């Protein structure tokens, strides 16, 4: 993954408020943090380490090719992504294996019943 400090973020660091603190780290794509798209798909897998929550956030517009490039996503505090899209907050205590989606980042999230994360 690329160095998130070198990315052109939509939200200045000074605008990040304590909306969802204490949830640990996550992975999010540049389509959310740099392009400002809302989260359209979120899932929670087994954490990679002690500070990882297991949450992964995508805008729904990422292709496989886009996701294969590690420069297009980075690790963040979950609170940071909650500032980009506060609609995720009510789902953050869902267990590992949970997944939620909404069409084009608008409307209500619905739980995905048949999601299985890839082994990549």
Biopython code that builds the backbone (N, CA, C, O; Angstrom):
import numpy as np
from Bio.PDB.StructureBuilder import StructureBuilder

atoms = [
    (1, "UNK", "N", (0.829, -1.181, 0.000)),
    (1, "UNK", "CA", (0.000, 0.000, 0.000)),
    (1, "UNK", "C", (0.872, 1.242, 0.000)),
    (1, "UNK", "O", (1.993, 1.243, 0.507)),
    (2, "UNK", "N", (0.340, 2.267, -0.565)),
    (2, "UNK", "CA", (1.110, 3.496, -0.676)),
    (2, "UNK", "C", (1.097, 4.269, 0.642)),
    (2, "UNK", "O", (0.339, 3.960, 1.562)),
    (3, "UNK", "N", (1.946, 5.265, 0.702)),
    (3, "UNK", "CA", (2.059, 6.121, 1.872)),
    (3, "UNK", "C", (0.886, 7.094, 1.875)),
    (3, "UNK", "O", (0.820, 7.979, 1.022)),
    (4, "UNK", "N", (-0.052, 6.943, 2.833)),
    (4, "UNK", "CA", (-1.229, 7.813, 2.810)),
    (4, "UNK", "C", (-0.915, 9.282, 3.048)),
    (4, "UNK", "O", (-1.743, 10.135, 2.726)),
    (5, "UNK", "N", (0.244, 9.607, 3.597)),
    (5, "UNK", "CA", (0.559, 11.012, 3.837)),
    (5, "UNK", "C", (0.852, 11.763, 2.546)),
    (5, "UNK", "O", (0.897, 12.993, 2.550)),
    (6, "UNK", "N", (1.053, 11.051, 1.441)),
    (6, "UNK", "CA", (1.374, 11.676, 0.157)),
    (6, "UNK", "C", (0.164, 11.790, -0.768)),
    (6, "UNK", "O", (0.314, 12.172, -1.929)),
    (7, "UNK", "N", (-1.021, 11.467, -0.280)),
    (7, "UNK", "CA", (-2.210, 11.466, -1.129)),
    (7, "UNK", "C", (-2.958, 12.802, -1.041)),
    (7, "UNK", "O", (-2.906, 13.481, -0.016)),
    (8, "UNK", "N", (-3.653, 13.172, -2.121)),
    (8, "UNK", "CA", (-4.439, 14.414, -2.124)),
    (8, "UNK", "C", (-5.835, 14.188, -1.524)),
    (8, "UNK", "O", (-6.803, 14.001, -2.262)),
    (9, "UNK", "N", (-5.937, 14.205, -0.204)),
    (9, "UNK", "CA", (-7.192, 13.897, 0.472)),
    (9, "UNK", "C", (-8.265, 14.942, 0.242)),
    (9, "UNK", "O", (-7.969, 16.132, 0.132)),
    (10, "UNK", "N", (-9.526, 14.492, 0.170)),
    (10, "UNK", "CA", (-10.665, 15.391, 0.047)),
    (10, "UNK", "C", (-10.890, 16.173, 1.329)),
    (10, "UNK", "O", (-11.245, 17.351, 1.281)),
    (11, "UNK", "N", (-10.687, 15.526, 2.486)),
    (11, "UNK", "CA", (-10.868, 16.200, 3.775)),
    (11, "UNK", "C", (-9.517, 16.567, 4.369)),
    (11, "UNK", "O", (-8.660, 15.696, 4.519)),
    (12, "UNK", "N", (-9.308, 17.823, 4.707)),
    (12, "UNK", "CA", (-8.073, 18.197, 5.409)),
    (12, "UNK", "C", (-8.044, 17.536, 6.793)),
    (12, "UNK", "O", (-9.090, 17.331, 7.409)),
    (13, "UNK", "N", (-6.862, 17.210, 7.266)),
    (13, "UNK", "CA", (-6.710, 16.562, 8.576)),
    (13, "UNK", "C", (-7.391, 17.366, 9.677)),
    (13, "UNK", "O", (-7.935, 16.785, 10.616)),
    (14, "UNK", "N", (-7.370, 18.673, 9.577)),
    (14, "UNK", "CA", (-7.975, 19.530, 10.601)),
    (14, "UNK", "C", (-9.495, 19.374, 10.675)),
    (14, "UNK", "O", (-10.108, 19.718, 11.685)),
    (15, "UNK", "N", (-10.103, 18.854, 9.604)),
    (15, "UNK", "CA", (-11.555, 18.671, 9.571)),
    (15, "UNK", "C", (-12.004, 17.329, 10.140)),
    (15, "UNK", "O", (-13.205, 17.100, 10.282)),
    (16, "UNK", "N", (-11.073, 16.439, 10.469)),
    (16, "UNK", "CA", (-11.423, 15.121, 11.004)),
    (16, "UNK", "C", (-11.846, 15.279, 12.463)),
    (16, "UNK", "O", (-11.079, 15.750, 13.302)),
    (17, "UNK", "N", (-13.079, 14.875, 12.743)),
    (17, "UNK", "CA", (-13.664, 14.984, 14.086)),
    (17, "UNK", "C", (-13.751, 13.598, 14.730)),
    (17, "UNK", "O", (-13.727, 12.593, 14.020)),
    (18, "UNK", "N", (-13.851, 13.526, 16.050)),
    (18, "UNK", "CA", (-13.969, 12.232, 16.739)),
    (18, "UNK", "C", (-15.389, 11.674, 16.655)),
    (18, "UNK", "O", (-16.180, 11.837, 17.584)),
    (19, "UNK", "N", (-15.706, 11.022, 15.552)),
    (19, "UNK", "CA", (-17.048, 10.471, 15.329)),
    (19, "UNK", "C", (-17.148, 8.991, 15.695)),
    (19, "UNK", "O", (-18.197, 8.527, 16.143)),
    (20, "UNK", "N", (-16.063, 8.260, 15.504)),
    (20, "UNK", "CA", (-16.082, 6.800, 15.722)),
    (20, "UNK", "C", (-14.712, 6.352, 16.213)),
    (20, "UNK", "O", (-14.055, 5.520, 15.587)),
    (21, "UNK", "N", (-14.297, 6.905, 17.328)),
    (21, "UNK", "CA", (-12.977, 6.587, 17.854)),
    (21, "UNK", "C", (-12.975, 5.217, 18.535)),
    (21, "UNK", "O", (-14.015, 4.707, 18.954)),
    (22, "UNK", "N", (-11.783, 4.641, 18.633)),
    (22, "UNK", "CA", (-11.618, 3.389, 19.345)),
    (22, "UNK", "C", (-11.969, 2.138, 18.569)),
    (22, "UNK", "O", (-12.066, 1.056, 19.149)),
    (23, "UNK", "N", (-12.162, 2.268, 17.267)),
    (23, "UNK", "CA", (-12.509, 1.097, 16.448)),
    (23, "UNK", "C", (-11.304, 0.482, 15.759)),
    (23, "UNK", "O", (-11.430, -0.564, 15.121)),
    (24, "UNK", "N", (-10.141, 1.104, 15.871)),
    (24, "UNK", "CA", (-8.943, 0.545, 15.260)),
    (24, "UNK", "C", (-8.754, 0.989, 13.830)),
    (24, "UNK", "O", (-9.345, 1.971, 13.382)),
    (25, "UNK", "N", (-7.919, 0.248, 13.119)),
    (25, "UNK", "CA", (-7.580, 0.569, 11.744)),
    (25, "UNK", "C", (-8.476, -0.123, 10.743)),
    (25, "UNK", "O", (-9.267, -1.000, 11.090)),
    (26, "UNK", "N", (-8.336, 0.289, 9.484)),
    (26, "UNK", "CA", (-9.117, -0.285, 8.393)),
    (26, "UNK", "C", (-8.366, -0.045, 7.086)),
    (26, "UNK", "O", (-7.326, 0.613, 7.065)),
    (27, "UNK", "N", (-8.899, -0.577, 6.020)),
    (27, "UNK", "CA", (-8.386, -0.308, 4.679)),
    (27, "UNK", "C", (-9.501, 0.397, 3.906)),
    (27, "UNK", "O", (-10.657, -0.024, 3.953)),
    (28, "UNK", "N", (-9.152, 1.464, 3.199)),
    (28, "UNK", "CA", (-10.110, 2.181, 2.363)),
    (28, "UNK", "C", (-9.424, 2.576, 1.065)),
    (28, "UNK", "O", (-8.203, 2.724, 1.010)),
    (29, "UNK", "N", (-10.219, 2.741, 0.035)),
    (29, "UNK", "CA", (-9.669, 3.085, -1.266)),
    (29, "UNK", "C", (-9.601, 4.589, -1.477)),
    (29, "UNK", "O", (-10.284, 5.365, -0.809)),
    (30, "UNK", "N", (-8.759, 4.978, -2.425)),
    (30, "UNK", "CA", (-8.612, 6.386, -2.785)),
    (30, "UNK", "C", (-9.891, 6.967, -3.355)),
    (30, "UNK", "O", (-10.086, 8.182, -3.312)),
    (31, "UNK", "N", (-10.766, 6.129, -3.886)),
    (31, "UNK", "CA", (-12.028, 6.661, -4.403)),
    (31, "UNK", "C", (-12.839, 7.288, -3.283)),
    (31, "UNK", "O", (-13.639, 8.192, -3.526)),
    (32, "UNK", "N", (-12.641, 6.818, -2.062)),
    (32, "UNK", "CA", (-13.309, 7.402, -0.901)),
    (32, "UNK", "C", (-12.498, 8.585, -0.373)),
    (32, "UNK", "O", (-13.025, 9.690, -0.244)),
    (33, "UNK", "N", (-11.222, 8.359, -0.068)),
    (33, "UNK", "CA", (-10.429, 9.371, 0.629)),
    (33, "UNK", "C", (-9.909, 10.496, -0.265)),
    (33, "UNK", "O", (-9.718, 11.616, 0.208)),
    (34, "UNK", "N", (-9.680, 10.218, -1.530)),
    (34, "UNK", "CA", (-9.141, 11.247, -2.434)),
    (34, "UNK", "C", (-10.193, 11.805, -3.383)),
    (34, "UNK", "O", (-10.198, 13.001, -3.673)),
    (35, "UNK", "N", (-11.083, 10.941, -3.869)),
    (35, "UNK", "CA", (-12.115, 11.400, -4.797)),
    (35, "UNK", "C", (-13.390, 11.840, -4.086)),
    (35, "UNK", "O", (-14.229, 12.521, -4.675)),
    (36, "UNK", "N", (-13.535, 11.453, -2.824)),
    (36, "UNK", "CA", (-14.685, 11.886, -2.051)),
    (36, "UNK", "C", (-15.961, 11.106, -2.283)),
    (36, "UNK", "O", (-17.043, 11.574, -1.925)),
    (37, "UNK", "N", (-15.859, 9.919, -2.879)),
    (37, "UNK", "CA", (-17.051, 9.088, -3.063)),
    (37, "UNK", "C", (-17.482, 8.509, -1.717)),
    (37, "UNK", "O", (-16.651, 8.322, -0.828)),
    (38, "UNK", "N", (-18.757, 8.229, -1.565)),
    (38, "UNK", "CA", (-19.285, 7.603, -0.358)),
    (38, "UNK", "C", (-18.987, 6.097, -0.379)),
    (38, "UNK", "O", (-18.734, 5.513, -1.432)),
    (39, "UNK", "N", (-19.023, 5.503, 0.782)),
    (39, "UNK", "CA", (-18.858, 4.057, 0.896)),
    (39, "UNK", "C", (-20.108, 3.395, 0.331)),
    (39, "UNK", "O", (-21.225, 3.731, 0.724)),
    (40, "UNK", "N", (-19.918, 2.450, -0.595)),
    (40, "UNK", "CA", (-21.036, 1.693, -1.139)),
    (40, "UNK", "C", (-20.940, 0.226, -0.741)),
    (40, "UNK", "O", (-21.926, -0.507, -0.814)),
    (41, "UNK", "N", (-19.746, -0.204, -0.317)),
    (41, "UNK", "CA", (-19.569, -1.595, 0.104)),
    (41, "UNK", "C", (-18.577, -1.629, 1.249)),
    (41, "UNK", "O", (-17.500, -1.040, 1.165)),
    (42, "UNK", "N", (-18.938, -2.312, 2.307)),
    (42, "UNK", "CA", (-18.055, -2.445, 3.457)),
    (42, "UNK", "C", (-18.166, -3.869, 3.979)),
    (42, "UNK", "O", (-19.254, -4.440, 4.052)),
    (43, "UNK", "N", (-17.031, -4.422, 4.336)),
    (43, "UNK", "CA", (-17.043, -5.768, 4.902)),
    (43, "UNK", "C", (-15.971, -5.870, 5.967)),
    (43, "UNK", "O", (-15.008, -5.104, 6.001)),
    (44, "UNK", "N", (-16.180, -6.857, 6.841)),
    (44, "UNK", "CA", (-15.243, -7.044, 7.951)),
    (44, "UNK", "C", (-14.685, -8.456, 7.887)),
    (44, "UNK", "O", (-15.417, -9.444, 7.954)),
    (45, "UNK", "N", (-13.372, -8.519, 7.756)),
    (45, "UNK", "CA", (-12.685, -9.812, 7.724)),
    (45, "UNK", "C", (-11.817, -9.952, 8.967)),
    (45, "UNK", "O", (-11.734, -9.031, 9.780)),
    (46, "UNK", "N", (-11.177, -11.090, 9.111)),
    (46, "UNK", "CA", (-10.268, -11.288, 10.229)),
    (46, "UNK", "C", (-9.194, -10.203, 10.169)),
    (46, "UNK", "O", (-8.613, -9.973, 9.108)),
    (47, "UNK", "N", (-8.923, -9.537, 11.283)),
    (47, "UNK", "CA", (-7.900, -8.485, 11.294)),
    (47, "UNK", "C", (-6.516, -9.022, 10.925)),
    (47, "UNK", "O", (-6.186, -10.176, 11.198)),
    (48, "UNK", "N", (-5.721, -8.161, 10.300)),
    (48, "UNK", "CA", (-4.354, -8.512, 9.905)),
    (48, "UNK", "C", (-3.362, -8.392, 11.056)),
    (48, "UNK", "O", (-2.309, -9.028, 11.041)),
    (49, "UNK", "N", (-3.704, -7.565, 12.065)),
    (49, "UNK", "CA", (-2.805, -7.350, 13.200)),
    (49, "UNK", "C", (-3.615, -6.783, 14.367)),
    (49, "UNK", "O", (-4.836, -6.656, 14.278)),
    (50, "UNK", "N", (-2.932, -6.445, 15.453)),
    (50, "UNK", "CA", (-3.614, -5.997, 16.672)),
    (50, "UNK", "C", (-4.350, -4.669, 16.534)),
    (50, "UNK", "O", (-5.308, -4.424, 17.267)),
    (51, "UNK", "N", (-3.928, -3.813, 15.617)),
    (51, "UNK", "CA", (-4.614, -2.523, 15.481)),
    (51, "UNK", "C", (-5.635, -2.504, 14.342)),
    (51, "UNK", "O", (-6.367, -1.528, 14.182)),
    (52, "UNK", "N", (-5.686, -3.567, 13.561)),
    (52, "UNK", "CA", (-6.625, -3.678, 12.450)),
    (52, "UNK", "C", (-7.988, -4.131, 12.966)),
    (52, "UNK", "O", (-8.088, -5.113, 13.702)),
    (53, "UNK", "N", (-9.032, -3.410, 12.573)),
    (53, "UNK", "CA", (-10.399, -3.795, 12.934)),
    (53, "UNK", "C", (-10.932, -4.894, 12.023)),
    (53, "UNK", "O", (-11.883, -5.593, 12.373)),
    (54, "UNK", "N", (-10.311, -5.044, 10.844)),
    (54, "UNK", "CA", (-10.820, -5.972, 9.843)),
    (54, "UNK", "C", (-11.756, -5.317, 8.841)),
    (54, "UNK", "O", (-12.145, -5.948, 7.858)),
    (55, "UNK", "N", (-12.126, -4.057, 9.073)),
    (55, "UNK", "CA", (-13.041, -3.377, 8.146)),
    (55, "UNK", "C", (-12.330, -2.979, 6.860)),
    (55, "UNK", "O", (-11.183, -2.532, 6.877)),
    (56, "UNK", "N", (-13.033, -3.151, 5.744)),
    (56, "UNK", "CA", (-12.578, -2.750, 4.420)),
    (56, "UNK", "C", (-13.695, -1.933, 3.786)),
    (56, "UNK", "O", (-14.853, -2.350, 3.781)),
    (57, "UNK", "N", (-13.340, -0.755, 3.245)),
    (57, "UNK", "CA", (-14.340, 0.170, 2.709)),
    (57, "UNK", "C", (-14.050, 0.482, 1.246)),
    (57, "UNK", "O", (-12.930, 0.842, 0.885)),
    (58, "UNK", "N", (-15.085, 0.338, 0.402)),
    (58, "UNK", "CA", (-14.958, 0.587, -1.027)),
    (58, "UNK", "C", (-16.123, 1.450, -1.505)),
    (58, "UNK", "O", (-17.198, 1.459, -0.904)),
    (59, "UNK", "N", (-15.889, 2.169, -2.591)),
    (59, "UNK", "CA", (-16.937, 3.028, -3.151)),
    (59, "UNK", "C", (-17.882, 2.256, -4.062)),
    (59, "UNK", "O", (-18.974, 2.732, -4.371)),
    (60, "UNK", "N", (-17.469, 1.076, -4.492)),
    (60, "UNK", "CA", (-18.271, 0.304, -5.430)),
    (60, "UNK", "C", (-17.883, 0.556, -6.877)),
    (60, "UNK", "O", (-18.394, -0.113, -7.776)),
    (61, "UNK", "N", (-16.997, 1.501, -7.118)),
    (61, "UNK", "CA", (-16.561, 1.821, -8.477)),
    (61, "UNK", "C", (-15.176, 1.244, -8.787)),
    (61, "UNK", "O", (-14.666, 1.434, -9.892)),
    (62, "UNK", "N", (-14.564, 0.546, -7.831)),
    (62, "UNK", "CA", (-13.222, -0.003, -8.022)),
    (62, "UNK", "C", (-13.276, -1.275, -8.874)),
    (62, "UNK", "O", (-14.038, -2.197, -8.582)),
    (63, "UNK", "N", (-12.468, -1.309, -9.914)),
    (63, "UNK", "CA", (-12.343, -2.515, -10.735)),
    (63, "UNK", "C", (-11.316, -3.449, -10.090)),
    (63, "UNK", "O", (-10.603, -3.052, -9.168)),
    (64, "UNK", "N", (-11.246, -4.671, -10.572)),
    (64, "UNK", "CA", (-10.219, -5.599, -10.089)),
    (64, "UNK", "C", (-8.829, -5.034, -10.353)),
    (64, "UNK", "O", (-7.935, -5.133, -9.512)),
    (65, "UNK", "N", (-8.661, -4.439, -11.532)),
    (65, "UNK", "CA", (-7.369, -3.847, -11.883)),
    (65, "UNK", "C", (-7.003, -2.719, -10.914)),
    (65, "UNK", "O", (-5.860, -2.616, -10.468)),
    (66, "UNK", "N", (-7.974, -1.892, -10.602)),
    (66, "UNK", "CA", (-7.760, -0.795, -9.648)),
    (66, "UNK", "C", (-7.323, -1.361, -8.294)),
    (66, "UNK", "O", (-6.359, -0.878, -7.700)),
    (67, "UNK", "N", (-8.021, -2.370, -7.815)),
    (67, "UNK", "CA", (-7.733, -2.950, -6.503)),
    (67, "UNK", "C", (-6.393, -3.684, -6.481)),
    (67, "UNK", "O", (-5.762, -3.795, -5.429)),
    (68, "UNK", "N", (-5.963, -4.182, -7.629)),
    (68, "UNK", "CA", (-4.674, -4.879, -7.702)),
    (68, "UNK", "C", (-3.490, -3.941, -7.524)),
    (68, "UNK", "O", (-2.376, -4.396, -7.262)),
    (69, "UNK", "N", (-3.715, -2.636, -7.665)),
    (69, "UNK", "CA", (-2.652, -1.655, -7.496)),
    (69, "UNK", "C", (-2.641, -1.181, -6.043)),
    (69, "UNK", "O", (-3.570, -0.490, -5.623)),
    (70, "UNK", "N", (-1.619, -1.532, -5.267)),
    (70, "UNK", "CA", (-1.597, -1.156, -3.856)),
    (70, "UNK", "C", (-1.532, 0.356, -3.613)),
    (70, "UNK", "O", (-1.765, 0.803, -2.490)),
    (71, "UNK", "N", (-1.226, 1.142, -4.630)),
    (71, "UNK", "CA", (-1.217, 2.598, -4.479)),
    (71, "UNK", "C", (-2.631, 3.186, -4.387)),
    (71, "UNK", "O", (-2.792, 4.363, -4.065)),
    (72, "UNK", "N", (-3.655, 2.367, -4.671)),
    (72, "UNK", "CA", (-5.032, 2.856, -4.679)),
    (72, "UNK", "C", (-5.777, 2.644, -3.369)),
    (72, "UNK", "O", (-6.956, 2.984, -3.272)),
    (73, "UNK", "N", (-5.120, 2.094, -2.369)),
    (73, "UNK", "CA", (-5.753, 1.938, -1.057)),
    (73, "UNK", "C", (-4.693, 2.035, 0.014)),
    (73, "UNK", "O", (-3.503, 1.857, -0.248)),
    (74, "UNK", "N", (-5.144, 2.321, 1.236)),
    (74, "UNK", "CA", (-4.197, 2.497, 2.335)),
    (74, "UNK", "C", (-4.898, 2.182, 3.654)),
    (74, "UNK", "O", (-6.118, 2.030, 3.709)),
    (75, "UNK", "N", (-4.101, 2.090, 4.702)),
    (75, "UNK", "CA", (-4.621, 1.864, 6.050)),
    (75, "UNK", "C", (-4.947, 3.208, 6.701)),
    (75, "UNK", "O", (-4.183, 4.168, 6.599)),
    (76, "UNK", "N", (-6.079, 3.252, 7.362)),
    (76, "UNK", "CA", (-6.546, 4.449, 8.054)),
    (76, "UNK", "C", (-7.162, 4.053, 9.381)),
    (76, "UNK", "O", (-7.485, 2.886, 9.600)),
    (77, "UNK", "N", (-7.324, 5.024, 10.264)),
    (77, "UNK", "CA", (-8.141, 4.822, 11.446)),
    (77, "UNK", "C", (-9.597, 4.799, 10.980)),
    (77, "UNK", "O", (-9.984, 5.591, 10.121)),
    (78, "UNK", "N", (-10.399, 3.904, 11.536)),
    (78, "UNK", "CA", (-11.811, 3.833, 11.164)),
    (78, "UNK", "C", (-12.487, 5.196, 11.337)),
    (78, "UNK", "O", (-13.359, 5.558, 10.548)),
    (79, "UNK", "N", (-12.094, 5.944, 12.352)),
    (79, "UNK", "CA", (-12.668, 7.268, 12.573)),
    (79, "UNK", "C", (-12.497, 8.173, 11.353)),
    (79, "UNK", "O", (-13.390, 8.958, 11.034)),
    (80, "UNK", "N", (-11.367, 8.067, 10.677)),
    (80, "UNK", "CA", (-11.136, 8.886, 9.482)),
    (80, "UNK", "C", (-12.181, 8.586, 8.426)),
    (80, "UNK", "O", (-12.757, 9.505, 7.842)),
    (81, "UNK", "N", (-12.433, 7.311, 8.174)),
    (81, "UNK", "CA", (-13.413, 6.939, 7.145)),
    (81, "UNK", "C", (-14.820, 7.312, 7.587)),
    (81, "UNK", "O", (-15.658, 7.647, 6.750)),
    (82, "UNK", "N", (-15.095, 7.262, 8.881)),
    (82, "UNK", "CA", (-16.395, 7.705, 9.391)),
    (82, "UNK", "C", (-16.612, 9.190, 9.119)),
    (82, "UNK", "O", (-17.752, 9.623, 8.949)),
    (83, "UNK", "N", (-15.558, 9.961, 9.077)),
    (83, "UNK", "CA", (-15.679, 11.377, 8.731)),
    (83, "UNK", "C", (-16.004, 11.558, 7.257)),
    (83, "UNK", "O", (-16.709, 12.500, 6.894)),
    (84, "UNK", "N", (-15.511, 10.686, 6.415)),
    (84, "UNK", "CA", (-15.848, 10.751, 4.992)),
    (84, "UNK", "C", (-17.279, 10.287, 4.750)),
    (84, "UNK", "O", (-17.958, 10.793, 3.857)),
    (85, "UNK", "N", (-17.733, 9.327, 5.544)),
    (85, "UNK", "CA", (-19.080, 8.788, 5.372)),
    (85, "UNK", "C", (-19.636, 8.332, 6.723)),
    (85, "UNK", "O", (-19.472, 7.171, 7.097)),
    (86, "UNK", "N", (-20.288, 9.230, 7.451)),
    (86, "UNK", "CA", (-20.816, 8.882, 8.777)),
    (86, "UNK", "C", (-21.861, 7.767, 8.767)),
    (86, "UNK", "O", (-22.160, 7.202, 9.819)),
    (87, "UNK", "N", (-22.418, 7.440, 7.606)),
    (87, "UNK", "CA", (-23.423, 6.373, 7.527)),
    (87, "UNK", "C", (-22.858, 5.009, 7.930)),
    (87, "UNK", "O", (-23.627, 4.097, 8.233)),
    (88, "UNK", "N", (-21.544, 4.855, 7.940)),
    (88, "UNK", "CA", (-20.951, 3.561, 8.305)),
    (88, "UNK", "C", (-20.972, 3.315, 9.810)),
    (88, "UNK", "O", (-20.870, 2.169, 10.247)),
    (89, "UNK", "N", (-21.103, 4.369, 10.604)),
    (89, "UNK", "CA", (-20.874, 4.282, 12.047)),
    (89, "UNK", "C", (-21.754, 3.237, 12.727)),
    (89, "UNK", "O", (-21.268, 2.490, 13.576)),
    (90, "UNK", "N", (-23.008, 3.170, 12.382)),
    (90, "UNK", "CA", (-23.900, 2.256, 13.100)),
    (90, "UNK", "C", (-23.605, 0.780, 12.834)),
    (90, "UNK", "O", (-24.159, -0.088, 13.510)),
    (91, "UNK", "N", (-22.748, 0.485, 11.866)),
    (91, "UNK", "CA", (-22.413, -0.900, 11.541)),
    (91, "UNK", "C", (-21.062, -1.349, 12.102)),
    (91, "UNK", "O", (-20.707, -2.521, 11.974)),
    (92, "UNK", "N", (-20.313, -0.455, 12.712)),
    (92, "UNK", "CA", (-18.927, -0.736, 13.074)),
    (92, "UNK", "C", (-18.745, -1.816, 14.133)),
    (92, "UNK", "O", (-17.649, -2.362, 14.263)),
    (93, "UNK", "N", (-19.783, -2.136, 14.889)),
    (93, "UNK", "CA", (-19.682, -3.208, 15.874)),
    (93, "UNK", "C", (-20.148, -4.555, 15.332)),
    (93, "UNK", "O", (-20.220, -5.532, 16.079)),
    (94, "UNK", "N", (-20.464, -4.614, 14.046)),
    (94, "UNK", "CA", (-20.869, -5.888, 13.438)),
    (94, "UNK", "C", (-19.693, -6.865, 13.491)),
    (94, "UNK", "O", (-18.537, -6.446, 13.428)),
    (95, "UNK", "N", (-19.977, -8.148, 13.604)),
    (95, "UNK", "CA", (-18.903, -9.135, 13.754)),
    (95, "UNK", "C", (-18.118, -9.383, 12.464)),
    (95, "UNK", "O", (-18.560, -9.042, 11.367)),
    (96, "UNK", "N", (-16.945, -9.984, 12.634)),
    (96, "UNK", "CA", (-16.148, -10.437, 11.493)),
    (96, "UNK", "C", (-17.040, -11.318, 10.624)),
    (96, "UNK", "O", (-17.800, -12.138, 11.139)),
    (97, "UNK", "N", (-16.945, -11.149, 9.318)),
    (97, "UNK", "CA", (-17.785, -11.883, 8.378)),
    (97, "UNK", "C", (-18.967, -11.064, 7.880)),
    (97, "UNK", "O", (-19.653, -11.475, 6.944)),
    (98, "UNK", "N", (-19.214, -9.911, 8.494)),
    (98, "UNK", "CA", (-20.325, -9.048, 8.075)),
    (98, "UNK", "C", (-19.962, -8.277, 6.814)),
    (98, "UNK", "O", (-18.796, -7.963, 6.574)),
    (99, "UNK", "N", (-20.979, -7.979, 6.015)),
    (99, "UNK", "CA", (-20.804, -7.164, 4.813)),
    (99, "UNK", "C", (-22.095, -6.390, 4.577)),
    (99, "UNK", "O", (-23.193, -6.897, 4.807)),
    (100, "UNK", "N", (-21.942, -5.148, 4.111)),
    (100, "UNK", "CA", (-23.081, -4.279, 3.858)),
    (100, "UNK", "C", (-22.835, -3.527, 2.559)),
    (100, "UNK", "O", (-21.696, -3.203, 2.222)),
    (101, "UNK", "N", (-23.920, -3.250, 1.830)),
    (101, "UNK", "CA", (-23.786, -2.511, 0.579)),
    (101, "UNK", "C", (-24.966, -1.579, 0.390)),
    (101, "UNK", "O", (-26.026, -1.751, 0.993)),
    (102, "UNK", "N", (-24.756, -0.581, -0.470)),
    (102, "UNK", "CA", (-25.821, 0.309, -0.919)),
    (102, "UNK", "C", (-25.482, 0.728, -2.334)),
    (102, "UNK", "O", (-24.312, 0.823, -2.705)),
    (103, "UNK", "N", (-26.492, 0.973, -3.102)),
    (103, "UNK", "CA", (-26.299, 1.269, -4.518)),
    (103, "UNK", "C", (-25.693, 2.646, -4.723)),
    (103, "UNK", "O", (-26.256, 3.654, -4.296)),
    (104, "UNK", "N", (-24.533, 2.680, -5.385)),
    (104, "UNK", "CA", (-23.844, 3.921, -5.748)),
    (104, "UNK", "C", (-23.568, 4.836, -4.555)),
    (104, "UNK", "O", (-23.447, 6.049, -4.730)),
    (105, "UNK", "N", (-23.467, 4.280, -3.355)),
    (105, "UNK", "CA", (-23.143, 5.078, -2.188)),
    (105, "UNK", "C", (-24.280, 5.940, -1.680)),
    (105, "UNK", "O", (-24.054, 6.865, -0.900)),
    (106, "UNK", "N", (-25.496, 5.653, -2.110)),
    (106, "UNK", "CA", (-26.646, 6.413, -1.632)),
    (106, "UNK", "C", (-27.700, 5.465, -1.067)),
    (106, "UNK", "O", (-27.708, 4.273, -1.372)),
    (107, "UNK", "N", (-28.567, 6.002, -0.258)),
    (107, "UNK", "CA", (-29.608, 5.181, 0.349)),
    (107, "UNK", "C", (-29.079, 4.431, 1.558)),
    (107, "UNK", "O", (-27.977, 4.687, 2.044)),
    (108, "UNK", "N", (-29.889, 3.505, 2.026)),
    (108, "UNK", "CA", (-29.543, 2.734, 3.214)),
    (108, "UNK", "C", (-28.670, 1.533, 2.872)),
    (108, "UNK", "O", (-28.801, 0.921, 1.812)),
    (109, "UNK", "N", (-27.777, 1.218, 3.802)),
    (109, "UNK", "CA", (-27.003, -0.011, 3.670)),
    (109, "UNK", "C", (-27.917, -1.194, 3.935)),
    (109, "UNK", "O", (-28.809, -1.131, 4.781)),
    (110, "UNK", "N", (-27.684, -2.275, 3.199)),
    (110, "UNK", "CA", (-28.366, -3.545, 3.456)),
    (110, "UNK", "C", (-27.296, -4.605, 3.674)),
    (110, "UNK", "O", (-26.220, -4.555, 3.078)),
    (111, "UNK", "N", (-27.608, -5.550, 4.525)),
    (111, "UNK", "CA", (-26.651, -6.606, 4.813)),
    (111, "UNK", "C", (-26.549, -7.555, 3.628)),
    (111, "UNK", "O", (-27.559, -7.923, 3.027)),
    (112, "UNK", "N", (-25.335, -7.945, 3.300)),
    (112, "UNK", "CA", (-25.068, -8.892, 2.225)),
    (112, "UNK", "C", (-24.977, -10.273, 2.871)),
    (112, "UNK", "O", (-24.137, -10.501, 3.743)),
    (113, "UNK", "N", (-25.829, -11.176, 2.448)),
    (113, "UNK", "CA", (-25.896, -12.493, 3.080)),
    (113, "UNK", "C", (-24.909, -13.497, 2.502)),
    (113, "UNK", "O", (-24.513, -14.437, 3.191)),
    (114, "UNK", "N", (-24.506, -13.315, 1.250)),
    (114, "UNK", "CA", (-23.709, -14.344, 0.575)),
    (114, "UNK", "C", (-22.267, -13.892, 0.268)),
    (114, "UNK", "O", (-21.631, -14.438, -0.633)),
    (115, "UNK", "N", (-21.757, -12.912, 1.000)),
    (115, "UNK", "CA", (-20.412, -12.398, 0.721)),
    (115, "UNK", "C", (-19.343, -13.305, 1.309)),
    (115, "UNK", "O", (-19.437, -13.752, 2.452)),
    (116, "UNK", "N", (-18.326, -13.564, 0.500)),
    (116, "UNK", "CA", (-17.159, -14.304, 0.973)),
    (116, "UNK", "C", (-15.936, -13.554, 0.477)),
    (116, "UNK", "O", (-15.718, -13.445, -0.729)),
    (117, "UNK", "N", (-15.118, -13.024, 1.424)),
    (117, "UNK", "CA", (-13.921, -12.282, 0.996)),
    (117, "UNK", "C", (-12.946, -13.167, 0.255)),
    (117, "UNK", "O", (-12.862, -14.369, 0.505)),
    (118, "UNK", "N", (-12.209, -12.560, -0.662)),
    (118, "UNK", "CA", (-11.189, -13.308, -1.403)),
    (118, "UNK", "C", (-10.015, -13.599, -0.494)),
    (118, "UNK", "O", (-9.869, -12.974, 0.557)),
    (119, "UNK", "N", (-9.192, -14.525, -0.882)),
    (119, "UNK", "CA", (-8.015, -14.916, -0.084)),
    (119, "UNK", "C", (-6.786, -14.139, -0.473)),
    (119, "UNK", "O", (-5.679, -14.535, -0.107)),
    (120, "UNK", "N", (-6.933, -13.031, -1.210)),
    (120, "UNK", "CA", (-5.783, -12.258, -1.675)),
    (120, "UNK", "C", (-5.038, -11.612, -0.535)),
    (120, "UNK", "O", (-4.042, -10.924, -0.760)),
]
sb = StructureBuilder()
sb.init_structure("model")
sb.init_model(0)
sb.init_chain("A")
sb.init_seg("    ")
for serial, (resi, resn, name, xyz) in enumerate(atoms, 1):
    if name == "N":
        sb.init_residue(resn, " ", resi, " ")
    sb.init_atom(name, np.array(xyz, "f"), 0.0, 1.0, " ", f" {name:<3s}", serial, name[0])
structure = sb.get_structure()
